[in-house]
Amino acid sequence: MMDDGRRKAILLALACLAILILLIIECAIMPRMGWLWIITAALDLVLLAMCVRHIIRGGRR
């Protein structure tokens, strides 16, 4: 059975993927704000990588 921390990491990873999809759509609508989208996407990818790392390790440090 999954522990609570791993379940939260999976849900947060799914939210990060949804945010990336929305960022791509917003960037297509308003390309003038390119740097804002790039910085936001970079931060979101870092959070997604941390979630995936937590999921793979199973919450171990």
Distance bins in CASP14 RR format, pairs under 12 A and 6 or more apart:
PFRMAT RR
TARGET T0000
AUTHOR 0000-0000-0000
RMODE 2
METHOD distances of the structure
MODEL  1
1 7 0 0 0 0 1 0 0 0 0 0 0
2 8 0 0 0 0 1 0 0 0 0 0 0
2 9 0 0 0 0 1 0 0 0 0 0 0
2 10 1 0 0 1 0 0 0 0 0 0 0
2 11 0 0 0 0 0 1 0 0 0 0 0
2 54 0 0 0 0 0 1 0 0 0 0 0
2 55 0 0 0 0 1 0 0 0 0 0 0
2 58 0 0 0 0 1 0 0 0 0 0 0
2 59 0 0 0 0 0 1 0 0 0 0 0
3 9 0 0 0 0 1 0 0 0 0 0 0
3 10 0 0 0 0 0 1 0 0 0 0 0
3 54 0 0 0 0 0 1 0 0 0 0 0
3 55 0 0 0 0 0 1 0 0 0 0 0
3 57 0 0 0 0 0 1 0 0 0 0 0
3 58 1 0 0 1 0 0 0 0 0 0 0
3 59 1 0 0 1 0 0 0 0 0 0 0
3 60 0 0 0 0 0 1 0 0 0 0 0
4 10 0 0 0 0 0 1 0 0 0 0 0
4 11 0 0 0 0 0 1 0 0 0 0 0
4 54 0 0 0 0 0 1 0 0 0 0 0
4 58 0 0 0 0 0 1 0 0 0 0 0
4 59 0 0 0 0 0 1 0 0 0 0 0
5 11 0 0 0 0 1 0 0 0 0 0 0
5 12 0 0 0 0 1 0 0 0 0 0 0
5 13 0 0 0 0 0 1 0 0 0 0 0
5 51 0 0 0 0 0 1 0 0 0 0 0
5 54 1 0 0 1 0 0 0 0 0 0 0
5 55 0 0 0 0 1 0 0 0 0 0 0
5 57 0 0 0 0 0 1 0 0 0 0 0
5 58 0 0 0 0 1 0 0 0 0 0 0
5 59 1 0 0 1 0 0 0 0 0 0 0
5 60 0 0 0 0 0 1 0 0 0 0 0
6 12 0 0 0 0 0 1 0 0 0 0 0
6 13 0 0 0 0 0 1 0 0 0 0 0
6 51 0 0 0 0 1 0 0 0 0 0 0
6 52 0 0 0 0 0 1 0 0 0 0 0
6 53 0 0 0 0 0 1 0 0 0 0 0
6 54 1 0 0 1 0 0 0 0 0 0 0
6 55 1 0 0 1 0 0 0 0 0 0 0
6 56 0 0 0 0 1 0 0 0 0 0 0
6 57 0 0 0 0 1 0 0 0 0 0 0
6 58 1 0 1 0 0 0 0 0 0 0 0
6 59 1 0 0 1 0 0 0 0 0 0 0
6 60 0 0 0 0 0 1 0 0 0 0 0
7 13 0 0 0 0 0 1 0 0 0 0 0
7 14 0 0 0 0 0 1 0 0 0 0 0
7 51 0 0 0 0 0 1 0 0 0 0 0
7 54 0 0 0 0 0 1 0 0 0 0 0
7 55 0 0 0 0 1 0 0 0 0 0 0
7 58 0 0 0 0 0 1 0 0 0 0 0
7 59 0 0 0 0 0 1 0 0 0 0 0
8 14 0 0 0 0 0 1 0 0 0 0 0
8 15 0 0 0 0 0 1 0 0 0 0 0
8 51 0 0 0 0 1 0 0 0 0 0 0
8 54 0 0 0 0 1 0 0 0 0 0 0
8 55 0 0 0 0 1 0 0 0 0 0 0
8 58 0 0 0 0 0 1 0 0 0 0 0
8 59 0 0 0 0 0 1 0 0 0 0 0
9 15 0 0 0 0 0 1 0 0 0 0 0
9 16 0 0 0 0 0 1 0 0 0 0 0
9 47 0 0 0 0 0 1 0 0 0 0 0
9 48 0 0 0 0 0 1 0 0 0 0 0
9 49 0 0 0 0 0 1 0 0 0 0 0
9 50 0 0 0 0 1 0 0 0 0 0 0
9 51 1 0 1 0 0 0 0 0 0 0 0
9 52 0 0 0 0 1 0 0 0 0 0 0
9 53 0 0 0 0 1 0 0 0 0 0 0
9 54 1 0 1 0 0 0 0 0 0 0 0
9 55 1 0 1 0 0 0 0 0 0 0 0
9 56 0 0 0 0 1 0 0 0 0 0 0
9 57 0 0 0 0 1 0 0 0 0 0 0
9 58 0 0 0 0 1 0 0 0 0 0 0
9 59 1 0 0 1 0 0 0 0 0 0 0
10 16 0 0 0 0 0 1 0 0 0 0 0
10 17 0 0 0 0 0 1 0 0 0 0 0
10 48 0 0 0 0 0 1 0 0 0 0 0
10 51 1 0 0 1 0 0 0 0 0 0 0
10 52 0 0 0 0 1 0 0 0 0 0 0
10 54 0 0 0 0 1 0 0 0 0 0 0
10 55 1 0 1 0 0 0 0 0 0 0 0
10 56 0 0 0 0 0 1 0 0 0 0 0
10 58 0 0 0 0 0 1 0 0 0 0 0
10 59 0 0 0 0 0 1 0 0 0 0 0
11 17 0 0 0 0 0 1 0 0 0 0 0
11 18 0 0 0 0 0 1 0 0 0 0 0
11 51 0 0 0 0 1 0 0 0 0 0 0
11 54 0 0 0 0 0 1 0 0 0 0 0
11 55 0 0 0 0 0 1 0 0 0 0 0
12 18 0 0 0 0 0 1 0 0 0 0 0
12 19 0 0 0 0 0 1 0 0 0 0 0
12 44 0 0 0 0 0 1 0 0 0 0 0
12 47 1 0 0 1 0 0 0 0 0 0 0
12 48 0 0 0 0 1 0 0 0 0 0 0
12 49 0 0 0 0 0 1 0 0 0 0 0
12 50 0 0 0 0 1 0 0 0 0 0 0
12 51 1 0 1 0 0 0 0 0 0 0 0
12 52 0 0 0 0 0 1 0 0 0 0 0
12 53 0 0 0 0 0 1 0 0 0 0 0
12 54 0 0 0 0 1 0 0 0 0 0 0
12 55 0 0 0 0 1 0 0 0 0 0 0
13 19 0 0 0 0 0 1 0 0 0 0 0
13 20 0 0 0 0 0 1 0 0 0 0 0
13 44 0 0 0 0 0 1 0 0 0 0 0
13 45 0 0 0 0 0 1 0 0 0 0 0
13 47 0 0 0 0 1 0 0 0 0 0 0
13 48 1 0 1 0 0 0 0 0 0 0 0
13 49 0 0 0 0 1 0 0 0 0 0 0
13 50 0 0 0 0 1 0 0 0 0 0 0
13 51 1 1 0 0 0 0 0 0 0 0 0
13 52 1 0 0 1 0 0 0 0 0 0 0
13 53 0 0 0 0 0 1 0 0 0 0 0
13 54 0 0 0 0 1 0 0 0 0 0 0
13 55 1 0 0 1 0 0 0 0 0 0 0
13 56 0 0 0 0 0 1 0 0 0 0 0
14 20 0 0 0 0 0 1 0 0 0 0 0
14 21 0 0 0 0 0 1 0 0 0 0 0
14 47 0 0 0 0 0 1 0 0 0 0 0
14 48 0 0 0 0 1 0 0 0 0 0 0
14 51 0 0 0 0 1 0 0 0 0 0 0
14 52 0 0 0 0 0 1 0 0 0 0 0
14 55 0 0 0 0 0 1 0 0 0 0 0
15 21 0 0 0 0 0 1 0 0 0 0 0
15 22 0 0 0 0 0 1 0 0 0 0 0
15 44 0 0 0 0 1 0 0 0 0 0 0
15 47 0 0 0 0 1 0 0 0 0 0 0
15 48 0 0 0 0 1 0 0 0 0 0 0
15 51 0 0 0 0 1 0 0 0 0 0 0
16 22 0 0 0 0 0 1 0 0 0 0 0
16 23 0 0 0 0 0 1 0 0 0 0 0
16 40 0 0 0 0 0 1 0 0 0 0 0
16 41 0 0 0 0 0 1 0 0 0 0 0
16 43 0 0 0 0 1 0 0 0 0 0 0
16 44 1 0 1 0 0 0 0 0 0 0 0
16 45 1 0 0 1 0 0 0 0 0 0 0
16 46 0 0 0 0 1 0 0 0 0 0 0
16 47 1 0 1 0 0 0 0 0 0 0 0
16 48 1 0 1 0 0 0 0 0 0 0 0
16 49 0 0 0 0 1 0 0 0 0 0 0
16 50 0 0 0 0 1 0 0 0 0 0 0
16 51 1 0 0 1 0 0 0 0 0 0 0
16 52 0 0 0 0 1 0 0 0 0 0 0
16 55 0 0 0 0 0 1 0 0 0 0 0
17 23 0 0 0 0 0 1 0 0 0 0 0
17 24 0 0 0 0 0 1 0 0 0 0 0
17 41 0 0 0 0 0 1 0 0 0 0 0
17 44 0 0 0 0 1 0 0 0 0 0 0
17 45 0 0 0 0 0 1 0 0 0 0 0
17 47 0 0 0 0 0 1 0 0 0 0 0
17 48 1 0 0 1 0 0 0 0 0 0 0
17 51 0 0 0 0 1 0 0 0 0 0 0
17 52 0 0 0 0 0 1 0 0 0 0 0
18 24 0 0 0 0 0 1 0 0 0 0 0
18 25 0 0 0 0 0 1 0 0 0 0 0
18 44 0 0 0 0 1 0 0 0 0 0 0
18 48 0 0 0 0 0 1 0 0 0 0 0
19 25 0 0 0 0 0 1 0 0 0 0 0
19 26 0 0 0 0 0 1 0 0 0 0 0
19 37 0 0 0 0 0 1 0 0 0 0 0
19 40 0 0 0 0 1 0 0 0 0 0 0
19 41 0 0 0 0 1 0 0 0 0 0 0
19 43 0 0 0 0 1 0 0 0 0 0 0
19 44 1 0 1 0 0 0 0 0 0 0 0
19 45 0 0 0 0 1 0 0 0 0 0 0
19 47 0 0 0 0 1 0 0 0 0 0 0
19 48 0 0 0 0 1 0 0 0 0 0 0
19 51 0 0 0 0 0 1 0 0 0 0 0
20 26 0 0 0 0 0 1 0 0 0 0 0
20 27 0 0 0 0 0 1 0 0 0 0 0
20 37 0 0 0 0 0 1 0 0 0 0 0
20 40 0 0 0 0 1 0 0 0 0 0 0
20 41 1 0 0 1 0 0 0 0 0 0 0
20 42 0 0 0 0 0 1 0 0 0 0 0
20 43 0 0 0 0 0 1 0 0 0 0 0
20 44 1 0 1 0 0 0 0 0 0 0 0
20 45 1 0 0 1 0 0 0 0 0 0 0
20 46 0 0 0 0 0 1 0 0 0 0 0
20 47 0 0 0 0 0 1 0 0 0 0 0
20 48 1 0 0 1 0 0 0 0 0 0 0
21 27 0 0 0 0 0 1 0 0 0 0 0
21 28 0 0 0 0 0 1 0 0 0 0 0
21 41 0 0 0 0 0 1 0 0 0 0 0
21 44 0 0 0 0 0 1 0 0 0 0 0
22 28 0 0 0 0 0 1 0 0 0 0 0
22 29 0 0 0 0 0 1 0 0 0 0 0
22 37 0 0 0 0 0 1 0 0 0 0 0
22 40 0 0 0 0 1 0 0 0 0 0 0
22 41 0 0 0 0 0 1 0 0 0 0 0
22 44 0 0 0 0 1 0 0 0 0 0 0
23 29 0 0 0 0 0 1 0 0 0 0 0
23 30 0 0 0 0 0 1 0 0 0 0 0
23 33 0 0 0 0 0 1 0 0 0 0 0
23 34 0 0 0 0 0 1 0 0 0 0 0
23 36 0 0 0 0 1 0 0 0 0 0 0
23 37 1 0 1 0 0 0 0 0 0 0 0
23 38 0 0 0 0 1 0 0 0 0 0 0
23 39 0 0 0 0 0 1 0 0 0 0 0
23 40 1 0 0 1 0 0 0 0 0 0 0
23 41 1 0 1 0 0 0 0 0 0 0 0
23 42 0 0 0 0 0 1 0 0 0 0 0
23 43 0 0 0 0 0 1 0 0 0 0 0
23 44 1 0 0 1 0 0 0 0 0 0 0
23 45 0 0 0 0 0 1 0 0 0 0 0
23 48 0 0 0 0 0 1 0 0 0 0 0
24 30 0 0 0 0 0 1 0 0 0 0 0
24 31 0 0 0 0 0 1 0 0 0 0 0
24 34 0 0 0 0 0 1 0 0 0 0 0
24 37 0 0 0 0 1 0 0 0 0 0 0
24 38 0 0 0 0 0 1 0 0 0 0 0
24 40 0 0 0 0 0 1 0 0 0 0 0
24 41 0 0 0 0 1 0 0 0 0 0 0
24 44 0 0 0 0 0 1 0 0 0 0 0
25 31 0 0 0 0 0 1 0 0 0 0 0
25 37 0 0 0 0 0 1 0 0 0 0 0
26 32 0 0 0 0 0 1 0 0 0 0 0
26 33 0 0 0 0 1 0 0 0 0 0 0
26 34 0 0 0 0 1 0 0 0 0 0 0
26 36 0 0 0 0 1 0 0 0 0 0 0
26 37 1 0 0 1 0 0 0 0 0 0 0
26 38 0 0 0 0 0 1 0 0 0 0 0
26 40 0 0 0 0 1 0 0 0 0 0 0
26 41 0 0 0 0 0 1 0 0 0 0 0
27 33 1 0 0 1 0 0 0 0 0 0 0
27 34 1 0 0 1 0 0 0 0 0 0 0
27 35 0 0 0 0 0 1 0 0 0 0 0
27 36 0 0 0 0 1 0 0 0 0 0 0
27 37 1 0 1 0 0 0 0 0 0 0 0
27 38 0 0 0 0 1 0 0 0 0 0 0
27 39 0 0 0 0 0 1 0 0 0 0 0
27 40 0 0 0 0 1 0 0 0 0 0 0
27 41 0 0 0 0 1 0 0 0 0 0 0
28 34 0 0 0 0 0 1 0 0 0 0 0
28 37 0 0 0 0 1 0 0 0 0 0 0
29 37 0 0 0 0 0 1 0 0 0 0 0
30 36 0 0 0 0 1 0 0 0 0 0 0
30 37 0 0 0 0 1 0 0 0 0 0 0
31 37 0 0 0 0 1 0 0 0 0 0 0
31 38 0 0 0 0 0 1 0 0 0 0 0
33 39 0 0 0 0 0 1 0 0 0 0 0
33 40 0 0 0 0 1 0 0 0 0 0 0
33 41 0 0 0 0 0 1 0 0 0 0 0
34 40 0 0 0 0 1 0 0 0 0 0 0
34 41 0 0 0 0 1 0 0 0 0 0 0
34 42 0 0 0 0 0 1 0 0 0 0 0
35 41 0 0 0 0 0 1 0 0 0 0 0
35 42 0 0 0 0 0 1 0 0 0 0 0
36 42 0 0 0 0 0 1 0 0 0 0 0
36 43 0 0 0 0 0 1 0 0 0 0 0
37 43 0 0 0 0 0 1 0 0 0 0 0
37 44 0 0 0 0 0 1 0 0 0 0 0
38 44 0 0 0 0 0 1 0 0 0 0 0
38 45 0 0 0 0 0 1 0 0 0 0 0
39 45 0 0 0 0 0 1 0 0 0 0 0
39 46 0 0 0 0 0 1 0 0 0 0 0
40 46 0 0 0 0 0 1 0 0 0 0 0
40 47 0 0 0 0 0 1 0 0 0 0 0
41 47 0 0 0 0 0 1 0 0 0 0 0
41 48 0 0 0 0 0 1 0 0 0 0 0
42 48 0 0 0 0 0 1 0 0 0 0 0
42 49 0 0 0 0 0 1 0 0 0 0 0
43 49 0 0 0 0 0 1 0 0 0 0 0
43 50 0 0 0 0 0 1 0 0 0 0 0
44 50 0 0 0 0 0 1 0 0 0 0 0
44 51 0 0 0 0 0 1 0 0 0 0 0
45 51 0 0 0 0 0 1 0 0 0 0 0
45 52 0 0 0 0 0 1 0 0 0 0 0
46 52 0 0 0 0 0 1 0 0 0 0 0
46 53 0 0 0 0 0 1 0 0 0 0 0
47 53 0 0 0 0 0 1 0 0 0 0 0
47 54 0 0 0 0 0 1 0 0 0 0 0
48 54 0 0 0 0 0 1 0 0 0 0 0
48 55 0 0 0 0 0 1 0 0 0 0 0
49 55 0 0 0 0 0 1 0 0 0 0 0
49 56 0 0 0 0 0 1 0 0 0 0 0
50 56 0 0 0 0 0 1 0 0 0 0 0
50 57 0 0 0 0 0 1 0 0 0 0 0
50 59 0 0 0 0 0 1 0 0 0 0 0
51 57 0 0 0 0 0 1 0 0 0 0 0
51 58 0 0 0 0 0 1 0 0 0 0 0
51 59 0 0 0 0 0 1 0 0 0 0 0
52 58 0 0 0 0 0 1 0 0 0 0 0
52 59 0 0 0 0 0 1 0 0 0 0 0
53 59 0 0 0 0 1 0 0 0 0 0 0
53 60 0 0 0 0 0 1 0 0 0 0 0
53 61 0 0 0 0 0 1 0 0 0 0 0
54 60 0 0 0 0 1 0 0 0 0 0 0
54 61 0 0 0 0 1 0 0 0 0 0 0
END
